[in-house]
């Protein structure tokens, strides 16, 4: 048995020094750059060169190939991301292979490369991809770094032939829903995961994965050319993706390691790296986080539109009209859709009517991509005149008076930016956070959760919400509002015409009852944060 020569110590030391110096220079540039995509590409190329040198130094057999997979396969590397590689083997056995591969991977680690490595033959890759959507996704963006071109092309041909775009789309959408559920289906956590949270980078990557698998394109410009997104949407997607990538890169550099969760301890330093300065009303971290929440919100809106459009192209036979609801709206496979593209431009009142119909129509589970796109492009119509229109005020009150679906409607209105454009005071607190450990979500999300909980007090399936307990001559009534009380011999209580305690505020199916006036509070305690938001004029100009 012939032995594999050891790697000369001088060569390994030289390779390590070269990579260390090159990476350190790039990390310094990451600290100042706003557009980090070119730097991520440069870091990937620098890593390619080091791996090629290590491959050559270890005298790897010419019949093997070294592939970059995952994000590294896209030609992008965040400062401290794992470097995912695949050593691709021919199906025929190669002598002394195990020892050679171990030596190569060991040398790569010695160089300072944080590898995520796998070793598979072409047939093993295909088998793993068929059984595991994560492997299938990773291999989708595989590219050759060095080694056998013939072996790589053989792998790519067989992989493409085995890839089912429809099954891949369904698997990735299911994976996305499960991932979103893990993060409570909200991008508004105060310590978000820049990569995995709803509205994060993973949602954008997922879209490009499924479009690439379907042959629709692998960039926003290609999707625009195919008609899946408009020019404005492609521009917004690219802008927000650039911000999220820059934020993740700055987070890595600030932490000095791979770090995708924007924890409180790092928020101020990352904010200052973007140039944010504390003001009399806002900390630097709060300014940065608001910028993040607006970006995540825009990504969520646009991703919803894109996923529905991709689904319609992949499954054209399931996208027909189910029923006509009015002259302005139809139902299309459980989604509310506008009857024509210019409905909102011709009749701006239809914007709020869409959410009222969403509440009122059994079987409708959301807004279609066509409707969402029209709302997204109708933002300029939702101005001061639109807010003061009596018909819009009536429609908004009707939304609040519906017996069911209010919480879902308000959440959807917030997700599409309609709620903040109708209520400018609410718009001021969208994405507003307070940098402390006592809050879990942004102010707008906390308010919607409070409204949901108040609403539940009047819903039978959420009663009893407190155990029945006696206190003197009174006891808590189940199914009422916290703090409401009735005598034991008064089964109807206030609901049956009896007077409620002074100052009590109740929620019922027809809206709010006015509470007694509150005692005056000091200026810093009158229902708002000590950090005052910007004026209405400034907020109204901000996107989305």
Secondary structure, 3 states (H helix, E strand, C coil): CCCCCCCCHHHHHHHHHHHHHHHHHHHHHHCCCCCCHHHHHHHHHHHHHHHHHHHHHCCCCCCCEEEECHHHHCCCCCCCCCEEEEEEECCCCCCCHHHHHHHHHHHHHHCCCCEEEEEEEHHHHHHHHHHCHHHHHHHHCCEEEEECHHHHHHHHHHHHHHCCHHHHHHHHHHHHHHHHHHCCCCCCECCCECCCCCCCHHHHHHHHHHHHHHCCCCCHHHHHHHCCCCHHHHHHHHHHHHHHHHHHHHHHHHHCCCCCECCHHHHHHHHHHCCCCCCCCCCHHHHHHHHHHHHHHHHHHHHHHHHHHHHHHHCHHHCCCCEECCCCEEEECCEEEECCCCHHHHCCCHHHHHHHHHHHCCCCCEECHHHHHHHHHCHHHCCHHHHHCHHHHHHHHHHHHCCCCHHHHHHHHHHCCHHHHHCHHHHCCCCCCCCCCCCCECHHHHHHHHHHHHHHCCCHHHCCCCCCCEECCEEECCCCCCCCEEECCCCCHHHHCCCCCCCCCCEECCEECCCCCCCCCCHHHCCCCCCCCCCHHHHHHCCC
